Amino acid sequence: MKKTPFRILLAFLLIGCSGSDSVQVDNRLEEKIHLIIESYQKKVADPDNLSLDPPIYEVHFMKREDQCFVVINTDYFYRTDLDGYKFIKNKLVTFYIEDSVCNEDLVKISDKEQEMNLEDYISEEEAFDNYSPAWWVFQLRDNKLVATKQGRHKINFE
C-alpha cells in the first residue's frame, strides 16, 4: 500500500521527462484524439465487450490523389520510426510522417532528437502481429478535419 503513492509520483516524473512537451498538437487534431480515446475507453470498460485495451494510439499523415488525410488508430506496439510522441489521457500517442505536406501544422515537433523513453511499451521488434486495430480517417477540408471512414468502432464526430 505504501508503494502506490511512490509509483504514482514516479509515473508523473517519467511522463514529465519524456520529451512529450516538445510535441505540440493543434486543437483541431487534439480534440479528435481526445474524443477517440474517451470513446474507445468506454467501449473497452464495458464488461460485455471483449475488446482489448490498447496502450497506444498512432497518428499518421498521408496523401492520396492530391488529398490530405490524417489516420488515427489503436495499437499494442509502437513503430520505432516515430517522429515524436505525447501522453494524452494517460495513453501514449505516437506521431509518424510529421514532415508530410499533409501535416499542415497539425503537429509540430520542436526537438527531433527527443529522448525516446518508452521502455514500458512494446516496440515493433517485440510485437505480436495478430492485433486488428480500430481506426479513423479524417480528410483535411477547408482547414477542418472531417471524418471520412471508420473501422469497427464508430464515433459521431459532429
Short mmCIF file of the C-alpha atoms (twelve columns), coordinates in Angstrom:
data_MODEL
# 
_entry.id   MODEL 
# 
loop_
_atom_site.group_PDB 
_atom_site.id 
_atom_site.type_symbol 
_atom_site.label_atom_id 
_atom_site.label_alt_id 
_atom_site.label_comp_id 
_atom_site.label_asym_id 
_atom_site.label_seq_id 
_atom_site.Cartn_x 
_atom_site.Cartn_y 
_atom_site.Cartn_z 
_atom_site.pdbx_PDB_model_num 
ATOM 1   C CA . MET A 1   0.000   0.000   0.000   1 
ATOM 2   C CA . LYS A 2   2.871   2.358   0.750   1 
ATOM 3   C CA . LYS A 3   4.279   1.784   -2.736  1 
ATOM 4   C CA . THR A 4   1.214   3.169   -4.531  1 
ATOM 5   C CA . PRO A 5   1.936   6.907   -3.916  1 
ATOM 6   C CA . PHE A 6   5.562   6.320   -4.874  1 
ATOM 7   C CA . ARG A 7   4.536   4.609   -8.136  1 
ATOM 8   C CA . ILE A 8   2.158   7.434   -8.978  1 
ATOM 9   C CA . LEU A 9   4.877   10.021  -8.334  1 
ATOM 10  C CA . LEU A 10  7.340   8.005   -10.421 1 
ATOM 11  C CA . ALA A 11  4.857   7.774   -13.291 1 
ATOM 12  C CA . PHE A 12  4.333   11.554  -13.277 1 
ATOM 13  C CA . LEU A 13  8.076   12.136  -13.246 1 
ATOM 14  C CA . LEU A 14  8.636   9.772   -16.162 1 
ATOM 15  C CA . ILE A 15  5.845   11.369  -18.156 1 
ATOM 16  C CA . GLY A 16  7.173   14.831  -17.357 1 
ATOM 17  C CA . CYS A 17  10.673  13.870  -18.506 1 
ATOM 18  C CA . SER A 18  9.564   12.024  -21.609 1 
ATOM 19  C CA . GLY A 19  10.163  14.801  -24.085 1 
ATOM 20  C CA . SER A 20  6.455   14.949  -24.891 1 
ATOM 21  C CA . ASP A 21  6.476   18.728  -24.248 1 
ATOM 22  C CA . SER A 22  8.407   19.064  -27.492 1 
ATOM 23  C CA . VAL A 23  5.317   17.839  -29.391 1 
ATOM 24  C CA . GLN A 24  2.650   20.479  -29.967 1 
ATOM 25  C CA . VAL A 25  -0.707  19.280  -31.326 1 
ATOM 26  C CA . ASP A 26  -3.154  21.678  -32.970 1 
ATOM 27  C CA . ASN A 27  -6.522  21.932  -31.171 1 
ATOM 28  C CA . ARG A 28  -8.387  20.521  -34.190 1 
ATOM 29  C CA . LEU A 29  -6.409  17.292  -34.053 1 
ATOM 30  C CA . GLU A 30  -6.103  17.098  -30.271 1 
ATOM 31  C CA . GLU A 31  -9.889  17.365  -29.976 1 
ATOM 32  C CA . LYS A 32  -10.285 14.329  -32.276 1 
ATOM 33  C CA . ILE A 33  -7.656  12.357  -30.343 1 
ATOM 34  C CA . HIS A 34  -9.390  13.115  -27.019 1 
ATOM 35  C CA . LEU A 35  -12.778 12.072  -28.398 1 
ATOM 36  C CA . ILE A 36  -11.362 8.832   -29.837 1 
ATOM 37  C CA . ILE A 37  -9.587  7.869   -26.620 1 
ATOM 38  C CA . GLU A 38  -12.622 8.697   -24.453 1 
ATOM 39  C CA . SER A 39  -14.993 6.777   -26.700 1 
ATOM 40  C CA . TYR A 40  -12.739 3.747   -27.074 1 
ATOM 41  C CA . GLN A 41  -12.013 3.625   -23.344 1 
ATOM 42  C CA . LYS A 42  -15.772 3.495   -22.676 1 
ATOM 43  C CA . LYS A 43  -16.008 0.587   -25.102 1 
ATOM 44  C CA . VAL A 44  -13.214 -1.465  -23.520 1 
ATOM 45  C CA . ALA A 45  -14.505 -0.713  -19.989 1 
ATOM 46  C CA . ASP A 46  -17.813 -2.416  -20.817 1 
ATOM 47  C CA . PRO A 47  -17.667 -5.907  -19.247 1 
ATOM 48  C CA . ASP A 48  -19.789 -7.327  -22.084 1 
ATOM 49  C CA . ASN A 49  -17.270 -6.118  -24.653 1 
ATOM 50  C CA . LEU A 50  -14.348 -8.386  -25.422 1 
ATOM 51  C CA . SER A 51  -12.126 -5.705  -26.976 1 
ATOM 52  C CA . LEU A 52  -8.649  -5.326  -25.553 1 
ATOM 53  C CA . ASP A 53  -7.488  -2.005  -24.111 1 
ATOM 54  C CA . PRO A 54  -4.715  -0.712  -26.391 1 
ATOM 55  C CA . PRO A 55  -1.952  1.298   -24.698 1 
ATOM 56  C CA . ILE A 56  -1.046  3.231   -27.863 1 
ATOM 57  C CA . TYR A 57  -2.822  5.485   -30.352 1 
ATOM 58  C CA . GLU A 58  -0.994  6.300   -33.591 1 
ATOM 59  C CA . VAL A 59  -1.364  9.378   -35.794 1 
ATOM 60  C CA . HIS A 60  -0.244  9.175   -39.438 1 
ATOM 61  C CA . PHE A 61  -0.362  11.751  -42.224 1 
ATOM 62  C CA . MET A 62  -0.841  10.650  -45.822 1 
ATOM 63  C CA . LYS A 63  -1.657  11.962  -49.256 1 
ATOM 64  C CA . ARG A 64  -3.858  10.170  -51.806 1 
ATOM 65  C CA . GLU A 65  -4.959  11.582  -55.134 1 
ATOM 66  C CA . ASP A 66  -3.900  15.111  -54.131 1 
ATOM 67  C CA . GLN A 67  -5.971  14.964  -50.951 1 
ATOM 68  C CA . CYS A 68  -4.560  15.013  -47.432 1 
ATOM 69  C CA . PHE A 69  -5.650  12.605  -44.717 1 
ATOM 70  C CA . VAL A 70  -4.935  12.015  -41.049 1 
ATOM 71  C CA . VAL A 71  -5.294  8.430   -39.859 1 
ATOM 72  C CA . ILE A 72  -5.596  7.599   -36.171 1 
ATOM 73  C CA . ASN A 73  -5.521  4.005   -34.998 1 
ATOM 74  C CA . THR A 74  -5.069  1.919   -31.879 1 
ATOM 75  C CA . ASP A 75  -2.112  -0.382  -31.368 1 
ATOM 76  C CA . TYR A 76  -0.259  -2.539  -28.872 1 
ATOM 77  C CA . PHE A 77  3.207   -1.644  -30.065 1 
ATOM 78  C CA . TYR A 78  4.916   1.411   -31.462 1 
ATOM 79  C CA . ARG A 79  6.918   1.624   -34.640 1 
ATOM 80  C CA . THR A 80  10.478  2.694   -33.987 1 
ATOM 81  C CA . ASP A 81  10.441  5.208   -36.852 1 
ATOM 82  C CA . LEU A 82  8.116   7.532   -34.944 1 
ATOM 83  C CA . ASP A 83  8.767   11.257  -35.190 1 
ATOM 84  C CA . GLY A 84  7.512   12.069  -31.707 1 
ATOM 85  C CA . TYR A 85  5.055   11.158  -29.004 1 
ATOM 86  C CA . LYS A 86  2.855   12.684  -26.343 1 
ATOM 87  C CA . PHE A 87  0.762   11.320  -23.494 1 
ATOM 88  C CA . ILE A 88  -2.913  12.204  -23.782 1 
ATOM 89  C CA . LYS A 89  -5.453  10.897  -21.266 1 
ATOM 90  C CA . ASN A 90  -2.779  8.503   -19.935 1 
ATOM 91  C CA . LYS A 91  -2.331  6.902   -23.359 1 
ATOM 92  C CA . LEU A 92  0.794   7.016   -25.492 1 
ATOM 93  C CA . VAL A 93  0.049   8.865   -28.740 1 
ATOM 94  C CA . THR A 94  2.733   8.428   -31.404 1 
ATOM 95  C CA . PHE A 95  3.184   10.608  -34.478 1 
ATOM 96  C CA . TYR A 96  4.510   9.450   -37.856 1 
ATOM 97  C CA . ILE A 97  5.431   11.387  -41.015 1 
ATOM 98  C CA . GLU A 98  5.417   14.687  -39.154 1 
ATOM 99  C CA . ASP A 99  7.163   16.398  -42.077 1 
ATOM 100 C CA . SER A 100 4.485   15.326  -44.570 1 
ATOM 101 C CA . VAL A 101 2.903   18.100  -46.649 1 
ATOM 102 C CA . CYS A 102 -0.387  16.848  -45.228 1 
ATOM 103 C CA . ASN A 103 0.583   17.684  -41.671 1 
ATOM 104 C CA . GLU A 104 -0.293  21.369  -42.305 1 
ATOM 105 C CA . ASP A 105 0.923   22.393  -38.824 1 
ATOM 106 C CA . LEU A 106 -1.366  19.948  -37.037 1 
ATOM 107 C CA . VAL A 107 1.684   18.575  -35.210 1 
ATOM 108 C CA . LYS A 108 4.887   20.454  -34.509 1 
ATOM 109 C CA . ILE A 109 7.845   18.648  -33.045 1 
ATOM 110 C CA . SER A 110 10.409  21.085  -31.729 1 
ATOM 111 C CA . ASP A 111 13.021  18.534  -30.702 1 
ATOM 112 C CA . LYS A 112 13.524  15.884  -33.385 1 
ATOM 113 C CA . GLU A 113 16.240  14.351  -31.243 1 
ATOM 114 C CA . GLN A 114 13.996  13.932  -28.209 1 
ATOM 115 C CA . GLU A 115 14.873  11.019  -25.995 1 
ATOM 116 C CA . MET A 116 12.527  8.144   -26.681 1 
ATOM 117 C CA . ASN A 117 11.974  6.795   -23.184 1 
ATOM 118 C CA . LEU A 118 9.336   4.204   -24.000 1 
ATOM 119 C CA . GLU A 119 10.702  1.189   -22.166 1 
ATOM 120 C CA . ASP A 120 7.268   0.438   -20.661 1 
ATOM 121 C CA . TYR A 121 5.826   -0.046  -24.153 1 
ATOM 122 C CA . ILE A 122 6.360   -2.784  -26.723 1 
ATOM 123 C CA . SER A 123 8.224   -1.814  -29.888 1 
ATOM 124 C CA . GLU A 124 7.644   -3.353  -33.298 1 
ATOM 125 C CA . GLU A 125 10.684  -5.568  -32.737 1 
ATOM 126 C CA . GLU A 126 8.962   -7.313  -29.805 1 
ATOM 127 C CA . ALA A 127 5.390   -7.203  -31.112 1 
ATOM 128 C CA . PHE A 128 2.909   -9.882  -31.927 1 
ATOM 129 C CA . ASP A 129 1.093   -9.406  -35.206 1 
ATOM 130 C CA . ASN A 130 -2.411  -10.746 -34.703 1 
ATOM 131 C CA . TYR A 131 -3.908  -7.497  -33.414 1 
ATOM 132 C CA . SER A 132 -6.561  -5.801  -35.539 1 
ATOM 133 C CA . PRO A 133 -6.621  -2.103  -34.641 1 
ATOM 134 C CA . ALA A 134 -9.554  0.254   -34.524 1 
ATOM 135 C CA . TRP A 135 -9.051  3.172   -36.932 1 
ATOM 136 C CA . TRP A 136 -10.458 6.512   -38.029 1 
ATOM 137 C CA . VAL A 137 -9.638  8.538   -41.166 1 
ATOM 138 C CA . PHE A 138 -10.019 12.305  -41.433 1 
ATOM 139 C CA . GLN A 139 -9.685  14.424  -44.550 1 
ATOM 140 C CA . LEU A 140 -8.302  17.943  -44.355 1 
ATOM 141 C CA . ARG A 141 -11.032 20.098  -45.931 1 
ATOM 142 C CA . ASP A 142 -11.341 23.862  -45.617 1 
ATOM 143 C CA . ASN A 143 -8.960  23.904  -42.646 1 
ATOM 144 C CA . LYS A 144 -11.089 21.288  -40.808 1 
ATOM 145 C CA . LEU A 145 -10.632 17.605  -40.038 1 
ATOM 146 C CA . VAL A 146 -13.661 15.814  -41.495 1 
ATOM 147 C CA . ALA A 147 -14.241 12.151  -40.588 1 
ATOM 148 C CA . THR A 148 -14.440 10.117  -43.809 1 
ATOM 149 C CA . LYS A 149 -14.032 6.448   -42.813 1 
ATOM 150 C CA . GLN A 150 -14.011 4.435   -39.618 1 
ATOM 151 C CA . GLY A 151 -13.198 0.884   -38.673 1 
ATOM 152 C CA . ARG A 152 -15.208 -1.292  -36.325 1 
ATOM 153 C CA . HIS A 153 -15.712 1.360   -33.607 1 
ATOM 154 C CA . LYS A 154 -17.904 4.139   -34.930 1 
ATOM 155 C CA . ILE A 155 -17.819 7.590   -33.340 1 
ATOM 156 C CA . ASN A 156 -20.030 10.592  -34.061 1 
ATOM 157 C CA . PHE A 157 -17.517 13.428  -34.602 1 
ATOM 158 C CA . GLU A 158 -20.119 16.135  -35.186 1 
# 
